Amino acid sequence: MQALVLDGDWNPRPDYDLTDDERRTRNATNASQVWTDPTLRVVDRDRPTPAPDEALVRVRYAGVCGSDVSMIETDDDGYLHYSAYASLPNVLGHEFSGEVVEPGPDVRLFSEGDLVTAEVTDYCGRCETCRRGFHGHCENFEQIGFTIPGAHAEYVAVPEKILWDVSALRASYDSEDDLLRAAATVEPSTITYYGLFGRAEGIVPGDYYVFHGAGPIGLTGMNVARAAGAGTVIAFEPSPERREIARTLGFEHVFDPTVADPTTTVHDVTDGEGADVHVETAGAVRQTYPAIEDSLAERANVVHISNAGTSPEIDLRKYQGNSAQIYGSEGHTGQRIFPRVIRLMAAGHLDNLPLVTDTYGLSDADDAVRKAAERIDGKVLIEM
């Protein structure tokens, strides 16, 4: 089969303290400290054989994520920008839809022909954090497209426990092709859904939202917020192309933060009340957090989702004075996040198809990642 494979050189920084597990497995807990000089190419690989508790999925569509992009970008010394877990060489891709073609002998929930998508994190279910219900922070996890082979390939083997049926989307899409395109956007939608409703507390219909960054995660998050009954959704995004995509999705209050002062703009749109929910999806935290702190509504929730390369200065008094709180959010595993997002899409409340701006064939998958790296598009898909 064909697959998009990322490779690199194992070259730990001199001041980076490798763990025994990293030395043994060459699975870096912080790829930006270990892997250098990435190469990305479409190659021929053996078709995977599913384990007894896995299903082999023929991939139909797979999205390109900002994480994929950060794995091909480097600093001046050649180290990857991506600062989380990675084992190379590996097949990229973790946002996908497809069809089950071979369920393993122990698989009970899925049959050949089922249309599916999947979570990213394969959790063990036995460690202390799993037993406490925090599967996304499993002590023994693997991640599709990061530590184990991903979905930028014709086939991917997926553990049954993180696989989800998307056939309910037939209620909202006339063709199977549209259904599968939409299903490939479930995973990015779950990122903000989990931050808003799995991590933060007290978000209610009618809240005023501000999204700082309208890339694919911000755009899908804006759709989730609207589906959840947002009173108003405001977005700040410097890319004119992405601002236009947001307007195409039906969002009125979309601004360039380099032109429109975010603090003044939020106060104008909310009649001076401020934002009940701030969502940081830009990563430009030294610019976004001062604006966030100056436009907090009483008891506001700040949900931090982006993987920022720097740290902002935080004015704690402003949070204290507004009884506001910051929630860090990473991933989406557990709490039935995936089926709930699928329900929203099946009910017609959440439609991400308009934010798909580019589709590439698998033979050009490396170009798809480089296109996404321009950071002017909505969602870039690879069609298998």
C-alpha positions in Angstrom: 0.0 0.0 0.0 1.0 3.7 -0.3 1.6 5.7 2.8 3.0 9.2 3.7 6.0 8.5 6.0 7.8 11.1 8.1 11.4 10.2 9.0 14.2 12.1 10.8 17.4 11.8 12.6 17.6 10.8 16.3 19.8 13.6 17.6 19.0 14.6 21.2 20.0 18.1 22.2 23.1 18.1 24.4 21.2 19.6 27.4 18.2 17.3 27.0 17.9 14.6 29.7 16.7 11.4 27.9 14.7 9.0 29.9 15.5 5.3 30.0 12.3 4.6 28.0 13.3 7.1 25.4 16.7 5.5 24.9 15.1 2.1 24.7 12.1 2.8 22.5 13.3 5.9 20.6 9.8 7.3 21.3 10.5 10.9 22.2 8.3 12.5 24.8 9.3 15.9 23.3 10.1 15.5 19.6 11.4 19.1 19.4 14.3 18.1 21.7 15.3 14.9 19.9 14.3 14.6 16.2 16.1 16.7 13.5 16.0 17.1 9.7 12.6 15.6 8.9 11.9 14.1 5.5 8.4 13.5 4.2 7.6 11.2 1.2 5.0 8.8 -0.1 6.4 5.2 0.0 5.2 1.7 -0.5 4.7 -0.2 2.8 3.1 -3.6 3.7 -0.6 -3.5 4.4 -1.0 -3.7 8.2 -2.5 -6.9 9.7 -5.0 -6.1 12.5 -4.3 -7.4 16.0 -7.2 -9.5 17.5 -8.7 -6.4 19.1 -8.2 -4.1 16.1 -10.1 -3.5 12.9 -8.4 -2.8 9.6 -9.8 0.3 8.0 -9.6 1.3 4.4 -9.1 5.0 4.7 -11.2 7.2 2.4 -10.3 10.7 3.6 -7.7 12.0 6.1 -7.2 15.6 7.2 -3.9 17.4 7.6 -3.6 18.8 11.2 -1.4 21.6 12.5 0.5 18.9 14.4 1.4 17.2 11.1 2.6 20.6 9.9 4.7 21.2 13.0 6.5 17.9 12.4 7.9 19.0 9.1 8.9 22.5 10.3 12.2 23.0 12.1 14.1 25.6 14.1 17.5 27.0 13.0 19.2 23.9 14.4 17.0 21.5 12.4 14.9 20.3 15.3 11.2 19.7 14.8 8.7 22.3 16.0 6.4 19.5 17.3 6.9 19.4 21.1 5.0 16.2 22.1 5.4 12.4 21.6 6.7 11.1 18.3 8.4 7.9 17.1 10.0 8.0 13.6 9.8 6.8 11.0 6.0 6.7 11.1 3.0 7.2 8.9 1.3 10.5 9.6 -2.4 11.2 9.9 -4.9 11.0 12.7 -8.1 12.8 11.4 -9.8 10.3 9.1 -12.8 8.4 7.9 -13.0 5.1 6.2 -14.6 1.6 5.9 -13.9 -1.5 8.0 -12.5 -4.2 5.7 -11.2 -6.7 8.2 -12.3 -6.9 11.9 -9.9 -8.8 14.2 -11.2 -12.0 15.7 -11.9 -10.3 19.1 -13.7 -7.3 17.6 -17.4 -7.3 18.5 -18.7 -3.8 17.8 -17.8 -3.5 14.1 -18.3 -5.5 10.9 -16.9 -5.4 7.4 -18.4 -2.5 5.5 -19.0 -0.2 8.6 -18.2 3.4 8.1 -16.0 4.8 10.9 -13.7 7.4 12.4 -11.5 7.1 15.4 -9.9 8.8 18.4 -6.2 9.3 18.4 -5.1 8.0 21.8 -5.0 4.2 22.4 -5.2 4.0 26.2 -4.3 0.9 28.3 -7.3 1.1 30.7 -5.2 -0.3 33.5 -2.9 2.4 34.7 -3.8 4.7 37.6 -4.9 7.6 35.4 -7.1 5.3 33.2 -8.7 3.8 36.3 -9.5 7.3 37.4 -11.2 8.0 34.1 -8.6 10.2 32.5 -7.9 8.0 29.5 -6.4 10.9 27.5 -3.6 11.0 30.0 -2.9 7.3 30.0 0.6 6.4 31.3 1.1 3.8 28.6 -0.7 5.3 25.6 0.0 5.1 21.9 -1.1 7.7 19.4 -2.2 7.1 15.9 0.0 9.1 13.5 2.5 10.0 16.2 3.8 6.8 17.9 2.1 4.2 15.8 1.2 4.2 12.1 -1.5 6.7 11.1 -4.1 7.3 8.4 -2.2 9.1 5.6 -2.2 5.7 4.0 -4.5 3.3 2.1 -5.1 1.3 5.3 -4.7 1.8 9.0 -5.2 -0.7 11.9 -7.2 0.8 14.7 -8.0 -0.6 18.2 -11.7 -1.3 18.5 -12.1 0.7 21.7 -11.3 4.0 20.0 -13.3 3.3 16.8 -16.7 5.0 16.2 -19.4 4.4 13.8 -20.4 7.4 11.6 -23.3 5.8 9.7 -25.7 8.2 11.5 -24.4 11.0 9.3 -26.5 9.6 6.5 -29.3 11.6 8.0 -27.5 14.9 7.1 -25.6 14.1 3.9 -27.1 12.9 0.6 -24.0 11.1 -0.7 -21.6 8.7 0.9 -18.7 10.8 -0.3 -20.0 13.9 1.5 -20.6 11.8 4.6 -17.0 10.6 4.6 -15.6 14.0 4.0 -17.6 15.3 7.0 -16.6 12.3 9.1 -12.9 13.2 8.6 -13.6 16.5 10.4 -15.1 14.8 13.5 -11.7 14.6 15.2 -10.7 18.3 15.0 -14.3 19.2 16.1 -13.8 17.1 19.3 -10.7 19.1 20.3 -12.7 22.2 21.1 -15.8 20.3 22.2 -13.7 18.6 24.9 -12.2 21.9 26.0 -15.6 23.5 26.3 -17.6 20.7 27.8 -15.1 18.2 29.1 -12.7 20.5 30.8 -14.4 23.9 31.5 -17.3 24.2 33.8 -20.4 26.4 33.7 -20.6 27.2 29.9 -24.2 27.6 29.0 -26.4 28.5 26.0 -26.4 32.2 25.3 -22.7 32.8 26.3 -20.6 35.2 24.3 -17.6 33.4 22.8 -14.3 34.8 21.4 -12.0 32.5 19.4 -8.4 33.8 19.2 -7.3 32.1 15.9 -9.6 30.8 13.1 -7.5 28.0 11.7 -9.1 24.6 11.3 -9.3 24.0 15.1 -10.7 27.5 15.6 -13.2 27.1 12.7 -14.5 23.7 13.8 -14.7 25.1 17.4 -16.7 28.0 16.2 -19.2 25.6 14.6 -19.3 23.6 17.9 -20.0 26.8 19.9 -22.8 27.8 17.6 -24.3 24.3 17.7 -24.2 24.5 21.5 -26.3 27.7 21.6 -23.7 30.5 21.6 -25.2 33.9 22.0 -22.5 35.4 19.8 -19.3 34.1 18.3 -16.5 36.5 17.7 -13.2 35.6 16.0 -9.8 37.2 15.5 -7.7 35.9 12.7 -4.9 37.7 10.8 -5.3 35.6 7.6 -7.7 37.2 5.2 -8.4 33.8 3.6 -9.4 32.2 6.9 -11.5 35.2 7.8 -13.4 34.8 4.5 -13.9 31.1 5.3 -15.4 32.0 8.7 -17.8 34.5 7.0 -18.7 31.8 4.5 -19.6 29.6 7.5 -22.1 32.3 8.5 -20.1 34.1 11.2 -20.6 37.8 11.2 -18.1 39.1 13.8 -14.7 38.2 12.3 -11.8 40.6 12.6 -8.2 41.1 11.9 -6.5 41.6 15.2 -3.7 43.6 13.6 -6.3 46.2 12.5 -9.2 45.9 15.0 -8.1 46.2 18.6 -9.5 43.0 20.2 -10.3 44.5 23.6 -12.2 47.4 22.1 -13.9 45.1 19.6 -15.1 42.6 22.1 -16.5 45.4 24.3 -18.3 46.9 21.3 -19.9 43.6 20.2 -20.9 42.6 23.7 -22.2 46.0 24.8 -19.4 46.2 27.4 -20.2 42.9 29.0 -17.0 41.1 27.8 -16.7 37.5 26.7 -18.1 34.6 28.8 -15.8 32.2 26.9 -12.4 32.8 25.4 -10.9 30.0 23.4 -7.1 30.3 22.6 -6.5 28.5 19.3 -3.9 30.8 17.8 -0.8 30.0 19.8 0.3 33.6 19.7 -0.2 33.8 23.5 1.9 37.0 24.1 -0.6 38.8 21.9 -3.8 37.0 22.8 -3.7 36.9 26.6 -3.5 40.6 27.2 -6.6 41.0 25.1 -8.3 38.1 26.8 -7.6 39.6 30.3 -8.9 43.0 29.3 -12.2 41.6 28.0 -13.2 39.0 30.6 -16.9 38.8 31.5 -17.7 38.1 35.1 -17.0 34.4 35.8 -15.5 34.0 32.4 -14.0 30.7 31.2 -10.7 30.8 29.3 -10.0 27.5 27.4 -6.5 27.1 26.2 -6.2 24.6 23.3 -3.2 25.7 21.2 0.3 24.3 21.5 2.1 27.6 22.1 5.8 27.8 21.7 6.2 30.6 24.3 4.5 31.5 27.6 2.5 34.7 28.2 2.6 36.9 31.2 -0.5 36.3 33.2 -2.2 39.1 35.3 -3.7 37.0 38.0 -5.5 39.9 39.6 -7.7 40.3 36.5 -8.8 36.7 36.7 -9.3 37.0 40.5 -11.3 40.3 40.1 -13.6 38.7 37.5 -13.8 35.3 39.2 -12.5 33.9 35.9 -10.6 30.7 35.3 -8.2 29.2 32.8 -8.7 25.6 31.7 -5.9 23.8 29.9 -7.2 21.3 27.4 -5.4 18.7 25.3 -7.0 16.0 23.1 -10.5 14.5 23.4 -10.3 11.0 24.7 -13.1 9.7 27.0 -16.4 11.2 28.3 -18.1 10.1 25.1 -16.9 13.1 23.3 -16.8 11.5 19.9 -20.4 10.1 19.8 -21.7 13.4 21.0 -20.0 15.3 18.2 -21.3 12.7 15.7 -24.8 13.2 17.1 -24.5 17.0 16.5 -23.5 16.4 13.0 -26.2 13.8 12.3 -28.8 16.2 13.7 -27.7 18.9 11.2 -26.4 21.2 13.9 -22.7 20.9 13.0 -21.6 21.0 9.3 -17.9 21.3 8.6 -18.0 20.6 4.9 -17.8 24.3 3.9 -14.4 24.7 5.6 -12.8 22.0 3.5 -10.8 24.1 1.0 -8.4 21.6 -0.6 -8.3 17.9 -1.4 -5.2 16.1 -2.6 -4.7 12.5 -3.8 -2.5 10.2 -1.7 0.3 10.3 -4.2 0.5 14.1 -3.5 0.1 13.8 0.2 3.4 15.5 0.9 2.2 18.5 -1.1 -1.0 18.5 1.0 1.0 18.9 4.2 3.1 21.7 2.7 -0.1 23.4 1.5 -1.5 23.3 5.0 1.8 24.8 6.2 1.0 28.0 4.4 -1.7 28.6 7.1 -4.2 30.3 4.9 -6.6 27.4 4.2 -9.5 25.8 6.1 -9.2 22.0 6.3 -6.9 20.3 3.8 -8.0 16.7 3.1 -6.2 13.7 1.5 -8.3 11.4 -0.5 -7.2 7.8 -0.7 
